[in-house]
Amino acid sequence: MIFGDNLPQTGVSPSHPRICYVVSSEITVAAFLREHIRHAGTRYGVTVAVNTGNPEFLTTLGLKATLQSVAIVRRIAPWQDLQALLALYRLFRRRRFDLVHSVSPKAGLLAMLAGFLARVPVRIHTFTGQVWVTRRGYARWLLKLMDRLIALFATHVLVDSPTQREFLLAQHVVSAEKSRVLGKGSISGVDASRFRPDPQARAAVRRKLGYRDSDVVFLFLGRLNRDKGVIDLAQAFARIAATAQNTRLLVIGPDEDGLQSLMQASLGNAAALAKFVSYTDRPEDYMAAADVFCMPSYREGFGTTIIEAAAAGIPAIGSRIYGVTDAIDDGATGLLFDPGDTGQLADAMLRLVSNELLRREMGEQARARALRDFRAGAITAELMRFYAAAIG
């Protein structure tokens, strides 16, 4: 791997097509694109443009590709955004890529515009959810306009769930001709060798957290912000804990909006039954230790953590919104509730607390569906076929 402007050392001939992934954060590469990049590197010259200061970033992931640092920031920052746009334009002109693939809104807008200006023949963006769904007024209009511009400058649009594509079509953000979903959905599928029932991990995590075998553990794993519905989850858990004292709430993820204190306040007397962990690099262990996964979001593109939990053999409770409805087969692999309705959420939680057989049956069906429809290898293989057809 080379950091900066040198030629890639990917093991493929210089005559092979060249592709460039553009993302705003290292996390996106590590969590969603690692296997795509690994497989693409066997047939293409691969460059990864990402906001990083670590020249060994790709090496630590075991990837052989050119690393290009581009300061793409998540927030709207006109001067920095202009600099990043120019950096991408110069990179695209100099390297003459055959294909550029972006993920995340800001990276998508900059990459698709720079690719259009630099005349990159194939420009692909993957939509993984819309920030503007929960916004109002000018902010909603502006963010929605950004998505429309991404779709306008792209030659191909991938959407990571069927219901999200239907929503984007209804909102006139994408066209039917230009957009598609790979397989049944998700950006990268689930690694079944990593996310699986694991009795040893289950016992170890429960021992570490002080949980009994008989405790029913509800797990939330993700960023703590209002759009994730974490306050609703705390309120619903407080309602069921009063009658089901063998329940526990486990919350894993960074507190982006300072919501942990509000969650604890919402929990009231049930606060002692909740534990918070700000970071883990082994989510699979916590999923193996849980009994029910909770996704009370107000917006999601797909809900990758739901199928990861499913592969670990646990059912999910999720809000009835686009994306989540693709990840949960209501009544079979989990339960859906209307977003924001804490009474429905509490009822669903109580239903699974009180019925161990139902939890087990739903968990088995969830795992079978995850392995059948969302295997990582199948998603990567379909993306590679998509690249080959697009490049021609």
PyMOL commands that set and color helices and strands:
alter all, ss='L'
color gray80, all
select helices_A, chain A and resi 26-40+57-60+78-95+105-117+131-134+137-153+162-170+199-209+226-228+230-241+260-273+283-289+304-311+324-327+342-353+356-373+376-391
alter helices_A, ss='H'
color red, helices_A
select strands_A, chain A and resi 18-22+45-50+66-69+99-103+122-127+156-159+179-180+216-221+247-252+274-277+292-295+316-319+334-337
alter strands_A, ss='S'
color yellow, strands_A
deselect
rebuild
show_as cartoon
